[in-house]
Amino acid sequence: MFDIITIGDTTTDIFLSVDEKSKLCSVDKKKTELRLKFASKVPVKELHRVIGAGNASNHAFGATKLGLNIAIYTIIGDDDAGEAVQNKMEKAKISTNYVVVDKKHGTNMSIIIDYSGDRTIMSYHADRAYHLPEFAPTKWIYFSSIGSGHEKFNNKLNEYVKNKRIKLGFNPGSRQIILDMKVLKPILEVTEILFVNKQEGEKLAKKTGNIKSILKSLREFGPKIVVMTDGGNGSYCYDGENFYKLGVMKLP
């Protein structure tokens, strides 16, 4: 039996740390805009490549390090990046029984620009055809970011979780956050724990400001527990009765 099966897209992340002394790049914090000089060559002081990134993949690697038995359902391209992802997962002892190779489209890619203490992400997500596998027994499913056009997948996952009596953790990606709540309802109504950051929580709840009010609104959509992170301010949790707050460790 698996402890957790994660579901979500896997990417290769390229981190670009832009030289903050460069006059070719600037930030307008009032308009929340990152500005690059058009048609210029912006200097990058550091570059890092992360194979097998993405929320579901990150969760799988982290849970494996805790000694849990993990599998992942994800779709990769038939390319060097996809091969590298699968090799890394197998080396980490993550079950790749449910890794699907897409012969038509490449592995997803994200370019992350690290500048002025924050990250701006440009992401490429290939169009995928998602089909829920018949999984081996598992205690939890952790569902995260997948591409568009997955309404049927949501309905099938809803039925699967209820029929198998599996606990579901849901951390929606950006392409899921922008969807109408009717599309997300089949997932949210069977969710044990919903994970969002503050900005995502505000978008889903369609309200800003008061943390407790946002958490209450999110729980009304169906999840039993709502966890919301807020960067350096820590994270918050609401289980229908009690509110909790957890700070962050002060590290570089």
Stockholm file with secondary structure:
# STOCKHOLM 1.0

chainA/1-252         MFDIITIGDTTTDIFLSVDEKSKLCSVDKKKTELRLKFASKVPVKELHRVIGAGNASNHAFGATKLGLNIAIYTIIGDDDAGEAVQNKMEKAKISTNYVVVDKKHGTNMSIIIDYSGDRTIMSYHADRAYHLPEFAPTKWIYFSSIGSGHEKFNNKLNEYVKNKRIKLGFNPGSRQIILDMKVLKPILEVTEILFVNKQEGEKLAKKTGNIKSILKSLREFGPKIVVMTDGGNGSYCYDGENFYKLGVMKLP
#=GR chainA/1-252 SS CEEEEEECCCEEEEEEEECTTCTTEEEETTTTEEEECTTCCCCEEEEEEEEEESHHHHHHHHHHHTTCCEEEEEEEESSHHHHHHHHHHHHTTCEEEEEEEESSSCCEEEEEEEETTEEEEEEECCCCCCCCCCCCCEEEEEECCCCSCCHHHHHHHHHHHHHHTCEEEECCCHHHHTSCHHHHHHHHTTCSEEEEEHHHHHHHHTCCSCHHHHHHHHHTTSCSEEEEECGGGCEEEECSSCEEEECCCCCC
#=GC SS_cons         CEEEEEECCCEEEEEEEECTTCTTEEEETTTTEEEECTTCCCCEEEEEEEEEESHHHHHHHHHHHTTCCEEEEEEEESSHHHHHHHHHHHHTTCEEEEEEEESSSCCEEEEEEEETTEEEEEEECCCCCCCCCCCCCEEEEEECCCCSCCHHHHHHHHHHHHHHTCEEEECCCHHHHTSCHHHHHHHHTTCSEEEEEHHHHHHHHTCCSCHHHHHHHHHTTSCSEEEEECGGGCEEEECSSCEEEECCCCCC
//
